[in-house]
Amino acid sequence: MNIQIYSDKKNFEVQKAERYFKERRIPFQSMDLKKHRLGEREIRLMIRQIGMDQLIDRENKRVREHPACYYDREELLIPAIQEAPWLLNTPIVRNGNQVTSGFQPDVWDTWQ
């Protein structure tokens, strides 16, 4: 398994995800979205696996004020995410081509 946890800040959900993998001694790589710029292929994979609705954190007031919150086309959403990764619903956990958004231990259990 090659787990990557994408986040832009240490929120409670990110901490829970990291703890989940640490407790099971599953190595993971933390990807700070402030330092690691997401590529177009990575974002397309995330959209295919998660869907645009779950990828964007529409519960966040700051995100709802951004026009990208209301985009429904990939070609508009991808550059917006590259410019403002804080739009994402973190943590985004990736294992190869499998991707989840948020705390999803039921799904992660099937990855082993």
GROMACS elastic network, one bead per residue, 0.5 to 0.9 nm:
[ bonds ]
;  ai    aj funct       b0    kb
    1    26     6  0.79425   500
    1    27     6  0.80550   500
    1    28     6  0.86153   500
    1    95     6  0.65173   500
    1    96     6  0.79504   500
    1   111     6  0.78775   500
    1   112     6  0.74302   500
    2    26     6  0.89311   500
    2    27     6  0.75054   500
    2    28     6  0.66542   500
    2    29     6  0.80109   500
    2    94     6  0.79356   500
    2    95     6  0.54986   500
    2    96     6  0.66356   500
    3    21     6  0.88732   500
    3    26     6  0.80707   500
    3    27     6  0.69074   500
    3    29     6  0.62338   500
    3    30     6  0.86857   500
    3    93     6  0.68884   500
    3    94     6  0.56308   500
    3    96     6  0.75835   500
    4    28     6  0.55080   500
    4    30     6  0.58960   500
    4    31     6  0.65950   500
    4    92     6  0.80867   500
    4    93     6  0.56997   500
    4    94     6  0.51283   500
    4    95     6  0.65987   500
    4    96     6  0.87408   500
    5    14     6  0.80046   500
    5    17     6  0.80416   500
    5    18     6  0.77931   500
    5    28     6  0.70344   500
    5    29     6  0.61783   500
    5    31     6  0.57519   500
    5    32     6  0.83787   500
    5    90     6  0.85971   500
    5    91     6  0.62247   500
    5    92     6  0.57406   500
    5    94     6  0.64736   500
    6    14     6  0.85968   500
    6    29     6  0.85714   500
    6    30     6  0.62154   500
    6    32     6  0.61222   500
    6    33     6  0.64487   500
    6    36     6  0.89527   500
    6    90     6  0.68109   500
    6    91     6  0.56433   500
    6    92     6  0.50093   500
    6    93     6  0.62865   500
    6    94     6  0.80004   500
    7    10     6  0.71791   500
    7    11     6  0.85857   500
    7    14     6  0.69951   500
    7    30     6  0.76690   500
    7    31     6  0.63833   500
    7    32     6  0.54831   500
    7    33     6  0.56854   500
    7    34     6  0.84201   500
    7    85     6  0.86060   500
    7    86     6  0.83431   500
    7    88     6  0.82639   500
    7    89     6  0.85016   500
    7    90     6  0.53723   500
    7    91     6  0.52393   500
    7    92     6  0.67390   500
    7    93     6  0.89968   500
    8    11     6  0.87794   500
    8    31     6  0.82490   500
    8    32     6  0.54903   500
    8    34     6  0.58918   500
    8    35     6  0.88125   500
    8    85     6  0.70992   500
    8    86     6  0.61927   500
    8    88     6  0.85583   500
    8    90     6  0.75239   500
    8    91     6  0.84466   500
    9    14     6  0.79895   500
    9    32     6  0.75751   500
    9    33     6  0.82626   500
    9    34     6  0.85519   500
    9    86     6  0.85367   500
    9    90     6  0.85204   500
   10    13     6  0.80318   500
   10    14     6  0.58273   500
   10    15     6  0.64397   500
   11    14     6  0.53546   500
   11    15     6  0.63398   500
   11    16     6  0.87827   500
   11    90     6  0.83270   500
   11    91     6  0.85558   500
   12    15     6  0.51084   500
   12    16     6  0.62040   500
   12    17     6  0.87100   500
   13    16     6  0.50944   500
   13    17     6  0.62626   500
   13    18     6  0.87117   500
   13    90     6  0.73240   500
   13    91     6  0.65287   500
   13   102     6  0.65422   500
   13   103     6  0.59889   500
   14    17     6  0.51280   500
   14    18     6  0.62251   500
   14    19     6  0.85642   500
   14    90     6  0.67178   500
   14    91     6  0.50866   500
   14    92     6  0.85877   500
   14   102     6  0.77914   500
   14   103     6  0.76181   500
   15    18     6  0.51596   500
   15    19     6  0.60744   500
   15    20     6  0.85595   500
   15    91     6  0.88114   500
   16    19     6  0.50708   500
   16    20     6  0.61078   500
   16    21     6  0.88851   500
   16   103     6  0.70956   500
   17    20     6  0.50670   500
   17    21     6  0.65953   500
   17    22     6  0.87025   500
   17    91     6  0.73025   500
   17    93     6  0.82590   500
   17   102     6  0.81503   500
   17   103     6  0.59400   500
   17   104     6  0.80636   500
   17   105     6  0.79774   500
   18    21     6  0.54194   500
   18    22     6  0.61182   500
   18    23     6  0.86013   500
   18    28     6  0.80875   500
   18    30     6  0.85574   500
   19    23     6  0.59202   500
   19    24     6  0.85387   500
   20    23     6  0.54546   500
   20    24     6  0.65735   500
   20    25     6  0.87934   500
   20    26     6  0.86526   500
   20   105     6  0.75585   500
   21    24     6  0.52234   500
   21    25     6  0.60805   500
   21    26     6  0.50573   500
   21    27     6  0.69329   500
   21    28     6  0.71938   500
   22    26     6  0.60275   500
   22    27     6  0.71722   500
   22    28     6  0.82799   500
   23    26     6  0.77284   500
   24    27     6  0.87885   500
   31    34     6  0.87123   500
   31    35     6  0.78809   500
   31    36     6  0.63985   500
   32    35     6  0.54965   500
   32    36     6  0.58000   500
   32    37     6  0.87245   500
   33    37     6  0.61446   500
   33    38     6  0.74136   500
   33    85     6  0.63055   500
   33    86     6  0.79971   500
   34    37     6  0.71588   500
   34    85     6  0.75633   500
   34    86     6  0.86775   500
   37    82     6  0.66099   500
   37    83     6  0.86563   500
   37    85     6  0.82306   500
   38    41     6  0.83004   500
   38    42     6  0.62565   500
   38    43     6  0.66938   500
   38    81     6  0.80816   500
   38    82     6  0.60368   500
   38    85     6  0.81337   500
   39    42     6  0.52579   500
   39    43     6  0.63798   500
   39    44     6  0.86914   500
   39    78     6  0.88246   500
   39    82     6  0.74169   500
   40    43     6  0.52052   500
   40    44     6  0.61204   500
   40    45     6  0.86206   500
   40    78     6  0.65751   500
   40    79     6  0.80874   500
   40    82     6  0.80668   500
   41    44     6  0.50621   500
   41    45     6  0.61529   500
   41    46     6  0.86286   500
   42    45     6  0.51642   500
   42    46     6  0.62871   500
   42    47     6  0.87332   500
   43    47     6  0.61538   500
   43    48     6  0.86006   500
   43    78     6  0.65391   500
   43    81     6  0.80688   500
   43    82     6  0.85624   500
   44    47     6  0.50469   500
   44    48     6  0.61382   500
   44    49     6  0.86000   500
   44    74     6  0.77530   500
   44    78     6  0.76716   500
   45    48     6  0.51152   500
   45    49     6  0.61290   500
   45    50     6  0.84016   500
   45    97     6  0.71266   500
   45    98     6  0.85711   500
   45    99     6  0.79474   500
   46    49     6  0.51960   500
   46    50     6  0.57051   500
   46    51     6  0.71776   500
   46    52     6  0.83956   500
   46    55     6  0.73651   500
   46    92     6  0.84816   500
   46    94     6  0.86195   500
   46    97     6  0.86297   500
   46    98     6  0.84843   500
   46    99     6  0.62184   500
   46   100     6  0.80267   500
   46   101     6  0.87985   500
   47    50     6  0.53437   500
   47    52     6  0.54319   500
   47    53     6  0.87679   500
   47    54     6  0.86560   500
   47    55     6  0.68171   500
   47    74     6  0.80999   500
   48    51     6  0.57031   500
   48    52     6  0.81741   500
   49    97     6  0.79972   500
   49    98     6  0.67512   500
   49    99     6  0.58030   500
   49   100     6  0.74031   500
   50    53     6  0.79540   500
   50    54     6  0.61388   500
   50    55     6  0.63036   500
   50    99     6  0.66638   500
   50   100     6  0.62384   500
   50   101     6  0.68800   500
   51    54     6  0.57772   500
   51    55     6  0.61964   500
   52    55     6  0.50771   500
   52    56     6  0.64996   500
   52    71     6  0.88324   500
   52    72     6  0.75547   500
   52    73     6  0.87250   500
   52    74     6  0.81485   500
   52    77     6  0.85088   500
   53    56     6  0.60555   500
   53    57     6  0.83239   500
   53    58     6  0.80844   500
   53    72     6  0.88425   500
   54    57     6  0.70594   500
   54    58     6  0.82527   500
   54    88     6  0.86007   500
   54    89     6  0.69851   500
   54   101     6  0.68670   500
   54   102     6  0.88133   500
   55    58     6  0.88762   500
   55    87     6  0.83341   500
   55    88     6  0.56397   500
   55    89     6  0.55132   500
   55    90     6  0.82796   500
   55    92     6  0.83122   500
   55   100     6  0.89021   500
   55   101     6  0.65797   500
   56    59     6  0.87761   500
   56    63     6  0.79830   500
   56    68     6  0.86416   500
   56    69     6  0.67647   500
   56    81     6  0.88626   500
   56    86     6  0.89226   500
   56    87     6  0.55972   500
   56    89     6  0.51917   500
   56    90     6  0.87948   500
   57    60     6  0.58166   500
   57    63     6  0.65740   500
   57    64     6  0.82410   500
   57    69     6  0.80699   500
   57    86     6  0.84614   500
   57    87     6  0.59305   500
   57    88     6  0.53802   500
   57    90     6  0.77924   500
   58    61     6  0.75524   500
   58    62     6  0.89124   500
   58    63     6  0.61761   500
   58    64     6  0.58655   500
   58    69     6  0.66280   500
   58    87     6  0.82192   500
   58    88     6  0.87907   500
   58    89     6  0.79409   500
   59    62     6  0.89186   500
   59    63     6  0.76758   500
   59    64     6  0.74331   500
   59    89     6  0.88767   500
   60    63     6  0.52621   500
   60    64     6  0.63285   500
   60    65     6  0.88963   500
   60    87     6  0.85180   500
   60    89     6  0.89454   500
   61    64     6  0.51034   500
   61    65     6  0.64653   500
   62    65     6  0.53101   500
   62    66     6  0.68427   500
   62    87     6  0.84315   500
   63    66     6  0.52306   500
   63    67     6  0.82952   500
   63    68     6  0.79965   500
   63    69     6  0.62529   500
   63    86     6  0.78165   500
   63    87     6  0.56336   500
   63    88     6  0.86525   500
   64    67     6  0.75263   500
   64    68     6  0.83307   500
   64    69     6  0.56620   500
   64    70     6  0.80680   500
   64    87     6  0.89691   500
   65    68     6  0.87256   500
   65    69     6  0.75704   500
   66    69     6  0.58132   500
   66    70     6  0.81000   500
   66    87     6  0.83589   500
   67    70     6  0.57895   500
   67    71     6  0.70335   500
   67    80     6  0.89397   500
   68    71     6  0.50531   500
   68    72     6  0.85957   500
   68    76     6  0.76161   500
   68    77     6  0.61087   500
   68    80     6  0.62657   500
   68    81     6  0.80905   500
   68    87     6  0.80722   500
   69    72     6  0.87061   500
   69    77     6  0.85237   500
   69    87     6  0.77295   500
   71    74     6  0.79593   500
   71    76     6  0.65922   500
   71    77     6  0.61118   500
   72    76     6  0.78133   500
   72    77     6  0.74684   500
   73    76     6  0.56115   500
   73    77     6  0.62801   500
   73    78     6  0.87543   500
   74    78     6  0.58146   500
   74    79     6  0.88111   500
   75    78     6  0.57980   500
   75    79     6  0.72661   500
   76    79     6  0.62346   500
   76    80     6  0.67014   500
   77    80     6  0.51329   500
   77    81     6  0.61941   500
   77    82     6  0.86896   500
   78    81     6  0.52473   500
   78    82     6  0.62675   500
   78    83     6  0.87448   500
   79    83     6  0.61971   500
   79    84     6  0.84909   500
   80    83     6  0.51873   500
   80    84     6  0.59164   500
   80    85     6  0.79011   500
   80    87     6  0.83678   500
   81    86     6  0.77610   500
   81    87     6  0.64533   500
   81    88     6  0.73299   500
   82    85     6  0.59094   500
   83    86     6  0.89857   500
   84    87     6  0.60260   500
   84    88     6  0.84520   500
   85    88     6  0.58298   500
   86    89     6  0.79556   500
   86    90     6  0.85267   500
   87    90     6  0.89262   500
   88    91     6  0.83278   500
   88    92     6  0.81299   500
   88   101     6  0.87440   500
   89    92     6  0.70709   500
   89   101     6  0.63143   500
   89   102     6  0.65809   500
   90    93     6  0.83191   500
   90   101     6  0.61533   500
   90   102     6  0.56014   500
   90   103     6  0.85606   500
   91   100     6  0.81607   500
   91   101     6  0.58650   500
   91   102     6  0.50714   500
   91   103     6  0.70515   500
   92    99     6  0.69056   500
   92   100     6  0.56506   500
   92   102     6  0.62230   500
   92   103     6  0.85690   500
   93    98     6  0.82877   500
   93    99     6  0.56507   500
   93   100     6  0.52602   500
   93   101     6  0.63824   500
   93   102     6  0.78190   500
   93   103     6  0.86275   500
   93   104     6  0.88256   500
   93   108     6  0.88460   500
   94    97     6  0.70255   500
   94    98     6  0.56949   500
   94   100     6  0.65587   500
   94   101     6  0.88925   500
   95    98     6  0.51236   500
   95    99     6  0.63960   500
   95   100     6  0.89378   500
   95   108     6  0.89352   500
   95   111     6  0.78101   500
   96    99     6  0.78190   500
   98   111     6  0.85559   500
  100   103     6  0.80413   500
  100   104     6  0.68894   500
  100   107     6  0.79029   500
  100   108     6  0.84798   500
  101   104     6  0.73609   500
  104   107     6  0.55845   500
  104   108     6  0.63965   500
  104   109     6  0.88646   500
  105   109     6  0.60223   500
  105   110     6  0.88191   500
  106   109     6  0.53618   500
  106   110     6  0.70201   500
  107   110     6  0.54470   500
  107   111     6  0.70025   500
  108   111     6  0.51962   500
  108   112     6  0.74369   500
  109   112     6  0.60810   500
